[in-house]
Amino acid sequence: QSDFLVYPNPTTGEFTVYSLQSSVGCEIKVTNLVGETISKKTLNSKQETINLSGARGIYFLQIKTPYGTAMKKIVKE
């Protein structure tokens, strides 16, 4: 699904999730490579800024909508 933009990616720690359609109330979850939850938020507007604390590496962004789940890969430098 490409209903969401994630930028900047790669990031140095903070990134923005922007919804191209109305997705208020959707759950945003960031996990690391072993599946541990790093951050969990609810999308309260068309965009949400997330601060990715933790080590450099690859993280996964999961966005649950009424229509399904979108997955994005985030690289932290």
PyMOL Python script that loads the backbone (N, CA, C, O; Angstrom):
from pymol import cmd

cmd.read_pdbstr("""\
ATOM      1  N   GLN A   1       0.851  -1.188   0.000  1.00  0.00           N
ATOM      2  CA  GLN A   1       0.000   0.000   0.000  1.00  0.00           C
ATOM      3  C   GLN A   1       0.884   1.234   0.000  1.00  0.00           C
ATOM      4  O   GLN A   1       1.878   1.287   0.723  1.00  0.00           O
ATOM      5  N   SER A   2       0.537   2.202  -0.785  1.00  0.00           N
ATOM      6  CA  SER A   2       1.314   3.441  -0.825  1.00  0.00           C
ATOM      7  C   SER A   2       0.456   4.617  -0.388  1.00  0.00           C
ATOM      8  O   SER A   2       0.572   5.710  -0.941  1.00  0.00           O
ATOM      9  N   ASP A   3      -0.406   4.400   0.602  1.00  0.00           N
ATOM     10  CA  ASP A   3      -1.274   5.456   1.111  1.00  0.00           C
ATOM     11  C   ASP A   3      -0.557   6.346   2.114  1.00  0.00           C
ATOM     12  O   ASP A   3      -1.121   7.329   2.594  1.00  0.00           O
ATOM     13  N   PHE A   4       0.707   5.997   2.435  1.00  0.00           N
ATOM     14  CA  PHE A   4       1.467   6.727   3.436  1.00  0.00           C
ATOM     15  C   PHE A   4       2.841   7.086   2.901  1.00  0.00           C
ATOM     16  O   PHE A   4       3.478   6.294   2.207  1.00  0.00           O
ATOM     17  N   LEU A   5       3.290   8.293   3.232  1.00  0.00           N
ATOM     18  CA  LEU A   5       4.651   8.714   2.938  1.00  0.00           C
ATOM     19  C   LEU A   5       5.420   8.742   4.255  1.00  0.00           C
ATOM     20  O   LEU A   5       4.890   9.165   5.283  1.00  0.00           O
ATOM     21  N   VAL A   6       6.656   8.295   4.221  1.00  0.00           N
ATOM     22  CA  VAL A   6       7.518   8.318   5.397  1.00  0.00           C
ATOM     23  C   VAL A   6       8.785   9.061   5.012  1.00  0.00           C
ATOM     24  O   VAL A   6       9.481   8.666   4.077  1.00  0.00           O
ATOM     25  N   TYR A   7       9.089  10.147   5.736  1.00  0.00           N
ATOM     26  CA  TYR A   7      10.252  10.960   5.390  1.00  0.00           C
ATOM     27  C   TYR A   7      10.807  11.649   6.614  1.00  0.00           C
ATOM     28  O   TYR A   7      10.032  11.895   7.538  1.00  0.00           O
ATOM     29  N   PRO A   8      12.076  11.980   6.699  1.00  0.00           N
ATOM     30  CA  PRO A   8      13.111  11.504   5.786  1.00  0.00           C
ATOM     31  C   PRO A   8      13.437  10.034   6.061  1.00  0.00           C
ATOM     32  O   PRO A   8      13.317   9.560   7.191  1.00  0.00           O
ATOM     33  N   ASN A   9      13.835   9.350   5.047  1.00  0.00           N
ATOM     34  CA  ASN A   9      14.216   7.941   5.186  1.00  0.00           C
ATOM     35  C   ASN A   9      15.343   7.672   4.198  1.00  0.00           C
ATOM     36  O   ASN A   9      15.094   7.618   2.994  1.00  0.00           O
ATOM     37  N   PRO A  10      16.573   7.502   4.669  1.00  0.00           N
ATOM     38  CA  PRO A  10      16.992   7.255   6.050  1.00  0.00           C
ATOM     39  C   PRO A  10      16.860   8.494   6.935  1.00  0.00           C
ATOM     40  O   PRO A  10      16.831   9.627   6.454  1.00  0.00           O
ATOM     41  N   THR A  11      16.780   8.239   8.250  1.00  0.00           N
ATOM     42  CA  THR A  11      16.595   9.291   9.243  1.00  0.00           C
ATOM     43  C   THR A  11      17.739   9.260  10.248  1.00  0.00           C
ATOM     44  O   THR A  11      18.440   8.258  10.389  1.00  0.00           O
ATOM     45  N   THR A  12      17.908  10.373  10.937  1.00  0.00           N
ATOM     46  CA  THR A  12      18.882  10.393  12.030  1.00  0.00           C
ATOM     47  C   THR A  12      18.177  10.219  13.368  1.00  0.00           C
ATOM     48  O   THR A  12      18.832  10.194  14.409  1.00  0.00           O
ATOM     49  N   GLY A  13      16.861  10.100  13.356  1.00  0.00           N
ATOM     50  CA  GLY A  13      16.134   9.866  14.599  1.00  0.00           C
ATOM     51  C   GLY A  13      14.678  10.256  14.550  1.00  0.00           C
ATOM     52  O   GLY A  13      13.838   9.573  15.135  1.00  0.00           O
ATOM     53  N   GLU A  14      14.356  11.349  13.859  1.00  0.00           N
ATOM     54  CA  GLU A  14      12.971  11.795  13.812  1.00  0.00           C
ATOM     55  C   GLU A  14      12.464  11.681  12.377  1.00  0.00           C
ATOM     56  O   GLU A  14      13.143  12.082  11.432  1.00  0.00           O
ATOM     57  N   PHE A  15      11.259  11.126  12.230  1.00  0.00           N
ATOM     58  CA  PHE A  15      10.667  11.028  10.898  1.00  0.00           C
ATOM     59  C   PHE A  15       9.181  11.305  10.986  1.00  0.00           C
ATOM     60  O   PHE A  15       8.590  11.267  12.065  1.00  0.00           O
ATOM     61  N   THR A  16       8.581  11.586   9.831  1.00  0.00           N
ATOM     62  CA  THR A  16       7.168  11.932   9.754  1.00  0.00           C
ATOM     63  C   THR A  16       6.430  10.895   8.922  1.00  0.00           C
ATOM     64  O   THR A  16       6.901  10.466   7.868  1.00  0.00           O
ATOM     65  N   VAL A  17       5.258  10.503   9.421  1.00  0.00           N
ATOM     66  CA  VAL A  17       4.348   9.637   8.669  1.00  0.00           C
ATOM     67  C   VAL A  17       3.232  10.535   8.169  1.00  0.00           C
ATOM     68  O   VAL A  17       2.545  11.174   8.966  1.00  0.00           O
ATOM     69  N   TYR A  18       3.043  10.591   6.851  1.00  0.00           N
ATOM     70  CA  TYR A  18       2.019  11.431   6.248  1.00  0.00           C
ATOM     71  C   TYR A  18       1.017  10.547   5.524  1.00  0.00           C
ATOM     72  O   TYR A  18       1.390   9.729   4.684  1.00  0.00           O
ATOM     73  N   SER A  19      -0.253  10.717   5.856  1.00  0.00           N
ATOM     74  CA  SER A  19      -1.320   9.929   5.238  1.00  0.00           C
ATOM     75  C   SER A  19      -1.882  10.664   4.034  1.00  0.00           C
ATOM     76  O   SER A  19      -2.212  11.846   4.120  1.00  0.00           O
ATOM     77  N   LEU A  20      -1.990   9.962   2.904  1.00  0.00           N
ATOM     78  CA  LEU A  20      -2.543  10.554   1.694  1.00  0.00           C
ATOM     79  C   LEU A  20      -4.067  10.543   1.688  1.00  0.00           C
ATOM     80  O   LEU A  20      -4.696  11.162   0.829  1.00  0.00           O
ATOM     81  N   GLN A  21      -4.658   9.840   2.650  1.00  0.00           N
ATOM     82  CA  GLN A  21      -6.111   9.825   2.793  1.00  0.00           C
ATOM     83  C   GLN A  21      -6.426   9.962   4.275  1.00  0.00           C
ATOM     84  O   GLN A  21      -5.517   9.969   5.105  1.00  0.00           O
ATOM     85  N   SER A  22      -7.678  10.070   4.606  1.00  0.00           N
ATOM     86  CA  SER A  22      -8.067  10.220   6.004  1.00  0.00           C
ATOM     87  C   SER A  22      -7.815   8.918   6.748  1.00  0.00           C
ATOM     88  O   SER A  22      -8.486   7.914   6.508  1.00  0.00           O
ATOM     89  N   SER A  23      -6.850   8.943   7.646  1.00  0.00           N
ATOM     90  CA  SER A  23      -6.496   7.745   8.394  1.00  0.00           C
ATOM     91  C   SER A  23      -6.432   8.018   9.888  1.00  0.00           C
ATOM     92  O   SER A  23      -5.714   7.333  10.617  1.00  0.00           O
ATOM     93  N   VAL A  24      -7.176   9.011  10.346  1.00  0.00           N
ATOM     94  CA  VAL A  24      -7.177   9.347  11.764  1.00  0.00           C
ATOM     95  C   VAL A  24      -7.653   8.136  12.559  1.00  0.00           C
ATOM     96  O   VAL A  24      -8.645   7.494  12.213  1.00  0.00           O
ATOM     97  N   GLY A  25      -6.931   7.844  13.623  1.00  0.00           N
ATOM     98  CA  GLY A  25      -7.278   6.705  14.463  1.00  0.00           C
ATOM     99  C   GLY A  25      -6.516   5.447  14.113  1.00  0.00           C
ATOM    100  O   GLY A  25      -6.642   4.441  14.811  1.00  0.00           O
ATOM    101  N   CYS A  26      -5.730   5.474  13.052  1.00  0.00           N
ATOM    102  CA  CYS A  26      -4.925   4.316  12.676  1.00  0.00           C
ATOM    103  C   CYS A  26      -3.788   4.151  13.671  1.00  0.00           C
ATOM    104  O   CYS A  26      -3.271   5.133  14.204  1.00  0.00           O
ATOM    105  N   GLU A  27      -3.405   2.914  13.917  1.00  0.00           N
ATOM    106  CA  GLU A  27      -2.313   2.624  14.838  1.00  0.00           C
ATOM    107  C   GLU A  27      -0.994   2.556  14.083  1.00  0.00           C
ATOM    108  O   GLU A  27      -0.891   1.897  13.049  1.00  0.00           O
ATOM    109  N   ILE A  28       0.012   3.246  14.611  1.00  0.00           N
ATOM    110  CA  ILE A  28       1.352   3.231  14.053  1.00  0.00           C
ATOM    111  C   ILE A  28       2.264   2.529  15.052  1.00  0.00           C
ATOM    112  O   ILE A  28       2.327   2.909  16.221  1.00  0.00           O
ATOM    113  N   LYS A  29       2.963   1.510  14.588  1.00  0.00           N
ATOM    114  CA  LYS A  29       3.870   0.781  15.469  1.00  0.00           C
ATOM    115  C   LYS A  29       5.224   0.642  14.790  1.00  0.00           C
ATOM    116  O   LYS A  29       5.309   0.299  13.610  1.00  0.00           O
ATOM    117  N   VAL A  30       6.285   0.913  15.554  1.00  0.00           N
ATOM    118  CA  VAL A  30       7.646   0.757  15.064  1.00  0.00           C
ATOM    119  C   VAL A  30       8.281  -0.395  15.823  1.00  0.00           C
ATOM    120  O   VAL A  30       8.268  -0.427  17.054  1.00  0.00           O
ATOM    121  N   THR A  31       8.846  -1.357  15.065  1.00  0.00           N
ATOM    122  CA  THR A  31       9.511  -2.496  15.695  1.00  0.00           C
ATOM    123  C   THR A  31      10.947  -2.596  15.183  1.00  0.00           C
ATOM    124  O   THR A  31      11.285  -2.070  14.123  1.00  0.00           O
ATOM    125  N   ASN A  32      11.780  -3.283  15.964  1.00  0.00           N
ATOM    126  CA  ASN A  32      13.149  -3.520  15.514  1.00  0.00           C
ATOM    127  C   ASN A  32      13.211  -4.842  14.765  1.00  0.00           C
ATOM    128  O   ASN A  32      12.179  -5.470  14.528  1.00  0.00           O
ATOM    129  N   LEU A  33      14.404  -5.265  14.393  1.00  0.00           N
ATOM    130  CA  LEU A  33      14.560  -6.465  13.572  1.00  0.00           C
ATOM    131  C   LEU A  33      14.107  -7.745  14.265  1.00  0.00           C
ATOM    132  O   LEU A  33      13.759  -8.719  13.599  1.00  0.00           O
ATOM    133  N   VAL A  34      14.109  -7.751  15.606  1.00  0.00           N
ATOM    134  CA  VAL A  34      13.681  -8.968  16.317  1.00  0.00           C
ATOM    135  C   VAL A  34      12.220  -8.889  16.757  1.00  0.00           C
ATOM    136  O   VAL A  34      11.734  -9.766  17.472  1.00  0.00           O
ATOM    137  N   GLY A  35      11.516  -7.828  16.325  1.00  0.00           N
ATOM    138  CA  GLY A  35      10.086  -7.731  16.584  1.00  0.00           C
ATOM    139  C   GLY A  35       9.686  -7.008  17.850  1.00  0.00           C
ATOM    140  O   GLY A  35       8.501  -6.954  18.179  1.00  0.00           O
ATOM    141  N   GLU A  36      10.654  -6.446  18.574  1.00  0.00           N
ATOM    142  CA  GLU A  36      10.321  -5.696  19.788  1.00  0.00           C
ATOM    143  C   GLU A  36       9.722  -4.352  19.406  1.00  0.00           C
ATOM    144  O   GLU A  36      10.211  -3.686  18.493  1.00  0.00           O
ATOM    145  N   THR A  37       8.654  -3.949  20.110  1.00  0.00           N
ATOM    146  CA  THR A  37       8.011  -2.659  19.842  1.00  0.00           C
ATOM    147  C   THR A  37       8.869  -1.531  20.399  1.00  0.00           C
ATOM    148  O   THR A  37       9.197  -1.518  21.585  1.00  0.00           O
ATOM    149  N   ILE A  38       9.227  -0.588  19.542  1.00  0.00           N
ATOM    150  CA  ILE A  38      10.042   0.563  19.919  1.00  0.00           C
ATOM    151  C   ILE A  38       9.151   1.772  20.205  1.00  0.00           C
ATOM    152  O   ILE A  38       9.422   2.547  21.122  1.00  0.00           O
ATOM    153  N   SER A  39       8.095   1.926  19.419  1.00  0.00           N
ATOM    154  CA  SER A  39       7.191   3.067  19.554  1.00  0.00           C
ATOM    155  C   SER A  39       5.801   2.648  19.083  1.00  0.00           C
ATOM    156  O   SER A  39       5.654   1.836  18.170  1.00  0.00           O
ATOM    157  N   LYS A  40       4.791   3.218  19.726  1.00  0.00           N
ATOM    158  CA  LYS A  40       3.408   2.933  19.337  1.00  0.00           C
ATOM    159  C   LYS A  40       2.616   4.225  19.477  1.00  0.00           C
ATOM    160  O   LYS A  40       2.626   4.851  20.537  1.00  0.00           O
ATOM    161  N   LYS A  41       1.934   4.622  18.417  1.00  0.00           N
ATOM    162  CA  LYS A  41       1.158   5.864  18.419  1.00  0.00           C
ATOM    163  C   LYS A  41      -0.131   5.669  17.651  1.00  0.00           C
ATOM    164  O   LYS A  41      -0.284   4.711  16.893  1.00  0.00           O
ATOM    165  N   THR A  42      -1.057   6.594  17.858  1.00  0.00           N
ATOM    166  CA  THR A  42      -2.277   6.647  17.067  1.00  0.00           C
ATOM    167  C   THR A  42      -2.200   7.886  16.188  1.00  0.00           C
ATOM    168  O   THR A  42      -1.856   8.969  16.661  1.00  0.00           O
ATOM    169  N   LEU A  43      -2.520   7.727  14.918  1.00  0.00           N
ATOM    170  CA  LEU A  43      -2.496   8.840  13.978  1.00  0.00           C
ATOM    171  C   LEU A  43      -3.662   9.766  14.299  1.00  0.00           C
ATOM    172  O   LEU A  43      -4.822   9.391  14.126  1.00  0.00           O
ATOM    173  N   ASN A  44      -3.354  10.989  14.773  1.00  0.00           N
ATOM    174  CA  ASN A  44      -4.392  11.928  15.192  1.00  0.00           C
ATOM    175  C   ASN A  44      -4.717  12.978  14.142  1.00  0.00           C
ATOM    176  O   ASN A  44      -5.674  13.739  14.290  1.00  0.00           O
ATOM    177  N   SER A  45      -3.925  13.017  13.087  1.00  0.00           N
ATOM    178  CA  SER A  45      -4.159  13.957  11.992  1.00  0.00           C
ATOM    179  C   SER A  45      -3.591  13.323  10.732  1.00  0.00           C
ATOM    180  O   SER A  45      -3.294  12.129  10.720  1.00  0.00           O
ATOM    181  N   LYS A  46      -3.436  14.106   9.674  1.00  0.00           N
ATOM    182  CA  LYS A  46      -2.903  13.538   8.436  1.00  0.00           C
ATOM    183  C   LYS A  46      -1.415  13.220   8.539  1.00  0.00           C
ATOM    184  O   LYS A  46      -0.871  12.486   7.713  1.00  0.00           O
ATOM    185  N   GLN A  47      -0.750  13.786   9.573  1.00  0.00           N
ATOM    186  CA  GLN A  47       0.663  13.469   9.737  1.00  0.00           C
ATOM    187  C   GLN A  47       1.021  13.358  11.209  1.00  0.00           C
ATOM    188  O   GLN A  47       0.402  13.985  12.069  1.00  0.00           O
ATOM    189  N   GLU A  48       2.021  12.558  11.474  1.00  0.00           N
ATOM    190  CA  GLU A  48       2.481  12.318  12.838  1.00  0.00           C
ATOM    191  C   GLU A  48       4.004  12.224  12.793  1.00  0.00           C
ATOM    192  O   GLU A  48       4.569  11.536  11.942  1.00  0.00           O
ATOM    193  N   THR A  49       4.660  12.923  13.719  1.00  0.00           N
ATOM    194  CA  THR A  49       6.112  12.861  13.811  1.00  0.00           C
ATOM    195  C   THR A  49       6.495  11.869  14.893  1.00  0.00           C
ATOM    196  O   THR A  49       5.938  11.887  15.991  1.00  0.00           O
ATOM    197  N   ILE A  50       7.445  11.005  14.580  1.00  0.00           N
ATOM    198  CA  ILE A  50       7.881   9.970  15.517  1.00  0.00           C
ATOM    199  C   ILE A  50       9.373  10.125  15.738  1.00  0.00           C
ATOM    200  O   ILE A  50      10.144  10.264  14.789  1.00  0.00           O
ATOM    201  N   ASN A  51       9.777  10.099  17.019  1.00  0.00           N
ATOM    202  CA  ASN A  51      11.185  10.170  17.372  1.00  0.00           C
ATOM    203  C   ASN A  51      11.669   8.746  17.593  1.00  0.00           C
ATOM    204  O   ASN A  51      11.206   8.061  18.505  1.00  0.00           O
ATOM    205  N   LEU A  52      12.593   8.307  16.765  1.00  0.00           N
ATOM    206  CA  LEU A  52      13.087   6.944  16.815  1.00  0.00           C
ATOM    207  C   LEU A  52      14.348   6.910  17.668  1.00  0.00           C
ATOM    208  O   LEU A  52      15.453   7.143  17.177  1.00  0.00           O
ATOM    209  N   SER A  53      14.164   6.616  18.960  1.00  0.00           N
ATOM    210  CA  SER A  53      15.328   6.504  19.830  1.00  0.00           C
ATOM    211  C   SER A  53      15.906   5.101  19.670  1.00  0.00           C
ATOM    212  O   SER A  53      15.219   4.181  19.225  1.00  0.00           O
ATOM    213  N   GLY A  54      17.142   4.953  20.030  1.00  0.00           N
ATOM    214  CA  GLY A  54      17.762   3.641  19.903  1.00  0.00           C
ATOM    215  C   GLY A  54      18.917   3.658  18.918  1.00  0.00           C
ATOM    216  O   GLY A  54      19.270   4.697  18.359  1.00  0.00           O
ATOM    217  N   ALA A  55      19.485   2.502  18.723  1.00  0.00           N
ATOM    218  CA  ALA A  55      20.685   2.357  17.909  1.00  0.00           C
ATOM    219  C   ALA A  55      20.398   2.549  16.422  1.00  0.00           C
ATOM    220  O   ALA A  55      19.251   2.481  15.978  1.00  0.00           O
ATOM    221  N   ARG A  56      21.462   2.790  15.669  1.00  0.00           N
ATOM    222  CA  ARG A  56      21.343   2.851  14.217  1.00  0.00           C
ATOM    223  C   ARG A  56      20.967   1.466  13.698  1.00  0.00           C
ATOM    224  O   ARG A  56      21.306   0.456  14.315  1.00  0.00           O
ATOM    225  N   GLY A  57      20.275   1.421  12.575  1.00  0.00           N
ATOM    226  CA  GLY A  57      19.912   0.136  12.000  1.00  0.00           C
ATOM    227  C   GLY A  57      18.599   0.211  11.249  1.00  0.00           C
ATOM    228  O   GLY A  57      18.137   1.289  10.875  1.00  0.00           O
ATOM    229  N   ILE A  58      18.005  -0.955  11.034  1.00  0.00           N
ATOM    230  CA  ILE A  58      16.764  -1.070  10.273  1.00  0.00           C
ATOM    231  C   ILE A  58      15.602  -1.305  11.229  1.00  0.00           C
ATOM    232  O   ILE A  58      15.685  -2.127  12.141  1.00  0.00           O
ATOM    233  N   TYR A  59      14.524  -0.575  11.005  1.00  0.00           N
ATOM    234  CA  TYR A  59      13.308  -0.703  11.794  1.00  0.00           C
ATOM    235  C   TYR A  59      12.139  -0.886  10.838  1.00  0.00           C
ATOM    236  O   TYR A  59      12.238  -0.569   9.653  1.00  0.00           O
ATOM    237  N   PHE A  60      11.045  -1.395  11.356  1.00  0.00           N
ATOM    238  CA  PHE A  60       9.855  -1.597  10.542  1.00  0.00           C
ATOM    239  C   PHE A  60       8.705  -0.778  11.101  1.00  0.00           C
ATOM    240  O   PHE A  60       8.455  -0.763  12.306  1.00  0.00           O
ATOM    241  N   LEU A  61       8.011  -0.097  10.198  1.00  0.00           N
ATOM    242  CA  LEU A  61       6.856   0.713  10.537  1.00  0.00           C
ATOM    243  C   LEU A  61       5.617  -0.034  10.068  1.00  0.00           C
ATOM    244  O   LEU A  61       5.504  -0.387   8.894  1.00  0.00           O
ATOM    245  N   GLN A  62       4.695  -0.274  10.984  1.00  0.00           N
ATOM    246  CA  GLN A  62       3.457  -0.979  10.669  1.00  0.00           C
ATOM    247  C   GLN A  62       2.303  -0.019  10.931  1.00  0.00           C
ATOM    248  O   GLN A  62       2.175   0.519  12.031  1.00  0.00           O
ATOM    249  N   ILE A  63       1.466   0.194   9.925  1.00  0.00           N
ATOM    250  CA  ILE A  63       0.329   1.104  10.051  1.00  0.00           C
ATOM    251  C   ILE A  63      -0.940   0.300   9.822  1.00  0.00           C
ATOM    252  O   ILE A  63      -1.187  -0.190   8.720  1.00  0.00           O
ATOM    253  N   LYS A  64      -1.747   0.167  10.876  1.00  0.00           N
ATOM    254  CA  LYS A  64      -2.995  -0.590  10.776  1.00  0.00           C
ATOM    255  C   LYS A  64      -4.138   0.360  10.445  1.00  0.00           C
ATOM    256  O   LYS A  64      -4.396   1.315  11.177  1.00  0.00           O
ATOM    257  N   THR A  65      -4.821   0.088   9.333  1.00  0.00           N
ATOM    258  CA  THR A  65      -5.969   0.878   8.905  1.00  0.00           C
ATOM    259  C   THR A  65      -7.186  -0.039   8.835  1.00  0.00           C
ATOM    260  O   THR A  65      -7.042  -1.258   8.928  1.00  0.00           O
ATOM    261  N   PRO A  66      -8.378   0.524   8.674  1.00  0.00           N
ATOM    262  CA  PRO A  66      -9.560  -0.335   8.505  1.00  0.00           C
ATOM    263  C   PRO A  66      -9.484  -1.195   7.246  1.00  0.00           C
ATOM    264  O   PRO A  66     -10.217  -2.175   7.116  1.00  0.00           O
ATOM    265  N   TYR A  67      -8.591  -0.827   6.310  1.00  0.00           N
ATOM    266  CA  TYR A  67      -8.504  -1.524   5.031  1.00  0.00           C
ATOM    267  C   TYR A  67      -7.380  -2.550   4.985  1.00  0.00           C
ATOM    268  O   TYR A  67      -7.245  -3.280   4.003  1.00  0.00           O
ATOM    269  N   GLY A  68      -6.576  -2.611   6.038  1.00  0.00           N
ATOM    270  CA  GLY A  68      -5.451  -3.540   6.053  1.00  0.00           C
ATOM    271  C   GLY A  68      -4.269  -2.947   6.781  1.00  0.00           C
ATOM    272  O   GLY A  68      -4.398  -1.961   7.508  1.00  0.00           O
ATOM    273  N   THR A  69      -3.121  -3.553   6.581  1.00  0.00           N
ATOM    274  CA  THR A  69      -1.908  -3.112   7.250  1.00  0.00           C
ATOM    275  C   THR A  69      -0.855  -2.738   6.217  1.00  0.00           C
ATOM    276  O   THR A  69      -0.576  -3.500   5.291  1.00  0.00           O
ATOM    277  N   ALA A  70      -0.279  -1.561   6.388  1.00  0.00           N
ATOM    278  CA  ALA A  70       0.807  -1.104   5.525  1.00  0.00           C
ATOM    279  C   ALA A  70       2.116  -1.279   6.277  1.00  0.00           C
ATOM    280  O   ALA A  70       2.188  -1.020   7.478  1.00  0.00           O
ATOM    281  N   MET A  71       3.151  -1.719   5.570  1.00  0.00           N
ATOM    282  CA  MET A  71       4.472  -1.897   6.175  1.00  0.00           C
ATOM    283  C   MET A  71       5.483  -1.035   5.427  1.00  0.00           C
ATOM    284  O   MET A  71       5.464  -0.962   4.198  1.00  0.00           O
ATOM    285  N   LYS A  72       6.360  -0.388   6.175  1.00  0.00           N
ATOM    286  CA  LYS A  72       7.436   0.398   5.593  1.00  0.00           C
ATOM    287  C   LYS A  72       8.723   0.087   6.359  1.00  0.00           C
ATOM    288  O   LYS A  72       8.699  -0.188   7.559  1.00  0.00           O
ATOM    289  N   LYS A  73       9.838   0.138   5.644  1.00  0.00           N
ATOM    290  CA  LYS A  73      11.139  -0.059   6.284  1.00  0.00           C
ATOM    291  C   LYS A  73      11.754   1.304   6.542  1.00  0.00           C
ATOM    292  O   LYS A  73      11.761   2.167   5.664  1.00  0.00           O
ATOM    293  N   ILE A  74      12.274   1.497   7.758  1.00  0.00           N
ATOM    294  CA  ILE A  74      12.917   2.744   8.153  1.00  0.00           C
ATOM    295  C   ILE A  74      14.383   2.444   8.425  1.00  0.00           C
ATOM    296  O   ILE A  74      14.699   1.468   9.106  1.00  0.00           O
ATOM    297  N   VAL A  75      15.279   3.269   7.904  1.00  0.00           N
ATOM    298  CA  VAL A  75      16.705   3.123   8.181  1.00  0.00           C
ATOM    299  C   VAL A  75      17.131   4.285   9.053  1.00  0.00           C
ATOM    300  O   VAL A  75      16.937   5.446   8.693  1.00  0.00           O
ATOM    301  N   LYS A  76      17.723   3.966  10.218  1.00  0.00           N
ATOM    302  CA  LYS A  76      18.252   5.009  11.097  1.00  0.00           C
ATOM    303  C   LYS A  76      19.757   5.043  10.954  1.00  0.00           C
ATOM    304  O   LYS A  76      20.432   4.034  11.155  1.00  0.00           O
ATOM    305  N   GLU A  77      20.283   6.210  10.606  1.00  0.00           N
ATOM    306  CA  GLU A  77      21.728   6.357  10.408  1.00  0.00           C
ATOM    307  C   GLU A  77      22.404   6.837  11.679  1.00  0.00           C
ATOM    308  O   GLU A  77      23.622   7.018  11.700  1.00  0.00           O
TER     309      GLU A  77
END
""", "prot")
cmd.dss("prot")
cmd.show_as("cartoon", "prot")
cmd.util.cbc("prot")
cmd.orient("prot")
